Amino acid sequence: MFNYLVEGFCDQFIKEVKNLKESFKQVGIDIDKALPIPFRGNEQISQQVFYSVDKKQLVINFAKSKQAMFAFLPVQGNAFPGDIFTFEGENVESTISGGGKFISGDQSWRIDYAFIFSELKFMKRLRNVKELAREFVSVYWSFFVATKNKTKEDYLFQLENIRLKMADLFFDESVGELVLDKFLELNPIVLEQGLSLYRPMHQVVLKNVLDIYEHDLKPDLIAFDESAGRWTIIDYKKAKRNIIKNYEKVRTGFKAEVHALEDQLRDYMEYFEEREHREYVKKKYKVEIEHPKAIGIIGNVEDNQQSAFNRLIDDKPRWLNIVPYNYLYNNFCRHIELVARLLAVK
């Protein structure tokens, strides 16, 4: 029975990665070249699974093949035969990348790209294979863009430096919006991995073609939201510490700065309701934007205020997402953890 679960996981993971490749291709991003060898191109992928019956561990090896095949090999002891790799624990997730053969006695195995899971961790991942595929693709794409011929350790060091700079900027109320904008422009990986935003266009001028606004509009950023599959307008304000008023009192709500940000984003949204404006942006910036969404990045929300924040967000229109800076920071920290687990480089 367990082998059918693993086979289903493999089929869905490969399918989701292929779907993501096509989705990125639609906005001019070729992620294929960034992925491990088995997932490049359109060739078939075979899967070889070693499952430790007694230790409840499994190694799932993906390899290019002329024909897609699935092999499930129960073993005793360590999941990878020959004790070449050993691991313990109930919440293990890691990877192996080789492109070569591993030999133990008179047996040999070729590892192109493999997931290492404890059974418990595998069952958790099985609940949302699409999320794992998105994490897998984003980790390898960010590594490909940010580094050339560097090691995983070098890349983690680079990410840690960005995280430290984020901590300096995102939790200091005195930091101005222009400083934040410049930092995010120089480090696009923050919004890629924090909010799934790609193809960023900073300080886009939305020309007042129909003369229905007082002046041209200029959002901080327009980017493609891969998770939503549509272009998104982003504006950010200063990282003020608290954006909730009357917390735990009658009429708890957002402070005026949040409402002002929503009004500003609403203008940007309404701009794209007119055909003439959409055609201007398509001609000027070579992107076709219809029915965009909007994200406002502002303030910080304390842990004890998250429930109130979620309730207030539920009252906002569906096109709008309010993201506190500490949420963006936490998402980037999770990306660093994913890199440590998912990224396997020679």
C-alpha positions in Angstrom: 0.0 0.0 0.0 2.8 2.5 0.9 4.4 2.0 -2.5 1.3 3.3 -4.2 1.4 6.5 -2.0 5.0 7.0 -3.0 4.3 6.4 -6.7 1.4 8.9 -6.6 3.7 11.4 -4.9 6.3 11.1 -7.6 3.8 11.4 -10.5 2.2 14.5 -8.9 5.6 16.1 -8.1 6.8 15.7 -11.7 3.5 17.0 -13.1 3.6 20.1 -10.8 7.1 20.9 -11.8 6.2 20.7 -15.5 3.2 23.0 -14.9 5.3 25.5 -13.1 7.8 25.5 -16.0 5.0 26.4 -18.4 3.6 29.0 -16.0 6.9 30.8 -15.8 7.4 30.5 -19.5 4.3 32.5 -20.1 5.9 35.6 -18.5 9.3 35.1 -20.2 11.1 33.2 -17.4 13.0 30.1 -18.5 13.4 28.2 -15.2 14.2 24.9 -17.0 17.9 25.7 -17.1 18.0 26.3 -13.3 16.6 22.9 -12.3 18.5 19.7 -11.5 19.3 17.6 -14.6 16.4 15.1 -14.4 13.8 17.9 -14.5 15.3 19.8 -17.5 13.7 19.4 -20.9 10.8 17.1 -21.7 12.4 13.8 -21.4 10.9 11.0 -19.3 11.9 10.7 -15.6 12.2 7.4 -13.8 12.0 7.0 -10.1 13.8 4.5 -7.9 12.7 4.3 -4.3 14.6 2.7 -1.4 12.3 2.2 1.6 13.6 1.1 5.0 10.9 -1.1 6.5 12.3 -1.0 10.0 13.7 2.5 10.2 10.7 4.1 8.3 13.0 6.1 6.0 12.9 6.5 2.2 15.1 7.8 -0.6 13.4 8.8 -3.8 15.8 9.0 -6.7 14.8 10.8 -10.0 16.7 10.1 -13.2 16.3 10.9 -16.9 15.2 7.9 -18.8 14.0 6.8 -22.2 10.9 5.4 -20.4 9.2 6.6 -17.2 9.5 3.7 -14.7 8.9 3.4 -11.0 10.7 0.9 -8.8 10.0 0.4 -5.1 12.7 -1.5 -3.2 12.0 -2.4 0.5 15.2 -2.8 2.5 16.3 -3.4 6.1 18.5 -0.9 7.9 19.3 2.4 6.3 17.1 3.5 3.4 20.1 3.8 1.1 21.7 0.4 0.7 25.3 -0.1 1.7 25.2 2.5 4.5 26.5 5.1 2.0 24.1 7.7 3.6 22.8 7.4 7.1 20.3 9.5 8.9 18.1 9.4 12.0 15.0 11.2 13.2 11.2 11.5 12.5 11.2 14.8 10.8 14.1 14.5 8.3 14.0 16.1 4.8 17.1 16.5 2.7 18.5 15.9 -0.8 21.3 14.2 -2.7 22.6 15.4 -6.0 25.3 13.6 -7.8 25.1 12.6 -11.4 27.5 9.8 -10.6 27.5 6.2 -9.3 27.7 5.2 -5.7 29.2 1.8 -5.1 28.8 -0.6 -2.3 30.3 -4.1 -2.7 29.1 -5.5 -6.0 26.1 -3.1 -6.2 26.0 0.4 -7.6 23.4 3.2 -7.9 23.3 6.3 -10.0 22.0 9.3 -8.1 20.9 12.3 -10.3 18.6 14.0 -7.8 17.0 12.4 -4.7 14.8 13.3 -1.9 15.5 11.9 1.5 12.6 11.6 3.9 11.7 10.1 7.2 8.3 8.4 6.7 6.6 11.0 9.0 8.0 13.9 7.0 7.0 12.2 3.7 3.4 11.9 4.9 3.4 15.6 5.7 4.7 16.5 2.3 2.2 14.2 0.6 -0.6 16.4 1.8 0.6 19.3 -0.4 2.8 18.2 -3.2 2.1 21.4 -5.1 3.6 23.4 -2.3 6.8 21.3 -2.3 7.1 21.6 -6.1 6.7 25.4 -5.8 9.4 25.5 -3.1 11.7 23.3 -5.2 11.4 25.4 -8.3 11.8 28.7 -6.4 14.9 27.5 -4.5 16.7 26.4 -7.6 15.7 29.5 -9.6 16.9 31.9 -6.9 20.1 30.0 -6.6 20.6 30.1 -10.4 19.9 33.8 -10.6 21.9 34.9 -7.6 25.0 32.8 -8.0 27.2 31.4 -10.8 29.5 28.5 -9.9 29.1 29.1 -6.2 28.6 26.5 -3.5 25.5 26.0 -1.5 27.4 27.3 1.6 28.3 30.5 -0.3 24.7 31.0 -1.3 23.5 30.5 2.3 26.0 33.0 3.5 24.7 35.5 0.9 21.1 34.9 2.0 22.1 35.4 5.6 23.6 38.8 4.8 20.4 39.8 3.1 18.4 38.6 6.1 20.5 40.7 8.5 20.0 43.8 6.3 16.3 43.1 6.3 16.3 43.0 10.0 18.0 46.4 10.1 15.5 48.0 7.7 12.2 46.3 8.4 12.1 46.9 12.1 13.3 50.5 12.2 10.5 53.1 12.1 12.9 55.8 11.0 13.8 54.1 7.7 12.2 55.9 4.8 10.2 54.5 1.9 12.8 55.3 -0.7 15.5 53.3 1.3 13.1 50.3 1.4 12.3 50.6 -2.3 16.0 50.7 -3.2 16.8 47.7 -1.0 14.0 45.7 -2.6 15.0 46.7 -6.1 18.6 45.6 -5.4 17.5 42.4 -3.8 14.6 41.0 -5.9 15.0 37.6 -4.2 13.2 39.1 -1.1 9.9 39.6 -2.9 10.4 36.4 -5.0 10.8 34.2 -2.0 8.7 36.3 0.4 5.7 36.9 -1.8 6.2 34.8 -5.0 6.7 38.0 -7.0 8.7 37.8 -10.3 9.5 40.0 -13.2 9.5 43.2 -11.1 9.0 46.6 -12.7 9.9 49.4 -10.3 8.4 52.9 -10.3 6.3 52.3 -13.4 4.6 55.4 -14.6 0.9 54.9 -15.4 0.2 57.7 -17.8 -3.1 59.5 -17.3 -4.3 58.8 -20.8 -7.9 59.6 -20.3 -7.2 62.6 -18.0 -9.5 61.2 -15.3 -6.9 61.4 -12.5 -5.2 64.5 -11.1 -1.8 63.3 -12.3 0.0 60.2 -13.6 0.1 57.3 -11.2 3.3 55.7 -10.0 3.1 52.5 -8.0 6.3 51.3 -6.3 6.2 48.0 -8.1 4.3 45.9 -10.6 5.3 42.2 -10.6 3.9 38.8 -11.6 2.5 36.9 -8.7 3.3 33.2 -9.6 1.1 31.9 -6.8 -2.0 33.8 -8.0 -1.1 33.6 -11.7 -1.6 37.2 -12.4 0.1 40.6 -12.4 0.0 42.4 -9.1 0.5 46.1 -8.0 2.6 46.6 -4.9 3.1 49.7 -2.8 5.0 49.9 0.5 5.0 52.4 3.3 7.3 52.9 6.3 7.7 50.0 8.7 5.7 51.6 11.5 5.6 49.3 14.5 1.9 49.0 15.0 -0.9 49.3 12.4 -3.8 48.1 14.6 -5.7 50.6 16.8 -7.9 49.9 19.8 -6.4 46.4 20.1 -8.6 44.2 22.4 -11.1 47.1 22.8 -14.3 48.1 21.1 -13.9 48.9 17.4 -10.5 47.4 16.9 -9.4 48.3 13.4 -6.5 49.4 11.1 -4.9 52.7 11.6 -5.4 55.5 9.1 -2.2 54.7 7.2 -3.5 51.3 6.2 -6.8 52.9 4.8 -4.7 55.5 3.0 -2.6 52.7 1.4 -5.8 50.8 0.4 -7.2 54.0 -1.3 -3.9 54.5 -3.2 -3.9 50.9 -4.4 -7.6 51.2 -5.4 -6.6 54.0 -7.8 -4.0 51.8 -9.4 -6.6 49.0 -9.7 -9.2 51.2 -11.3 -6.6 52.5 -13.8 -6.6 49.1 -15.4 -10.3 49.0 -15.8 -10.0 51.3 -18.9 -9.0 49.7 -22.1 -7.0 52.7 -23.2 -4.8 52.5 -20.1 -4.2 48.7 -20.5 -3.2 49.3 -24.1 -0.8 52.1 -23.0 0.9 49.8 -20.5 1.1 47.0 -23.0 2.8 49.2 -25.6 5.1 51.0 -23.2 6.1 48.1 -20.9 5.4 45.0 -23.1 3.1 43.4 -20.5 -0.6 42.8 -20.8 -2.3 43.4 -17.4 -5.9 42.6 -16.8 -7.7 42.3 -13.5 -4.6 42.7 -11.4 -4.4 42.2 -7.6 -2.8 44.5 -5.1 -0.4 44.1 -2.2 0.3 46.8 0.4 3.4 46.3 2.6 3.2 48.2 5.8 4.0 48.1 9.5 4.5 45.1 11.8 2.1 42.9 13.6 3.0 41.4 17.0 2.4 37.7 17.6 -0.4 38.4 20.0 -2.2 40.5 17.4 -2.2 38.0 14.6 -5.8 36.8 15.3 -7.1 40.4 15.2 -5.1 41.1 12.1 -6.5 38.1 10.3 -10.0 39.2 11.2 -9.5 42.7 9.9 -8.0 41.3 6.7 -11.1 39.1 6.2 -13.1 42.4 5.9 -10.9 43.7 3.1 -11.8 43.3 -0.6 -10.5 40.1 -2.3 -8.2 42.0 -4.6 -6.2 43.4 -1.7 -3.6 41.8 0.5 -2.0 43.7 3.4 1.4 42.3 4.3 3.3 43.4 7.4 7.1 43.7 7.1 7.6 41.0 9.8 5.5 38.6 7.7 7.8 39.2 4.7 10.9 38.8 6.9 9.6 35.5 8.3 8.8 34.2 4.8 12.4 34.9 3.8 13.7 33.1 6.8 11.7 30.1 5.8 13.3 30.3 2.4 16.7 30.1 3.9 15.6 26.9 5.8 14.3 25.5 2.5 17.6 26.2 0.7 19.4 24.2 3.4 17.0 21.2 3.0 16.1 21.2 -0.7 19.2 22.6 -2.5 21.6 19.9 -3.6 24.6 21.0 -5.7 27.7 19.2 -6.7 
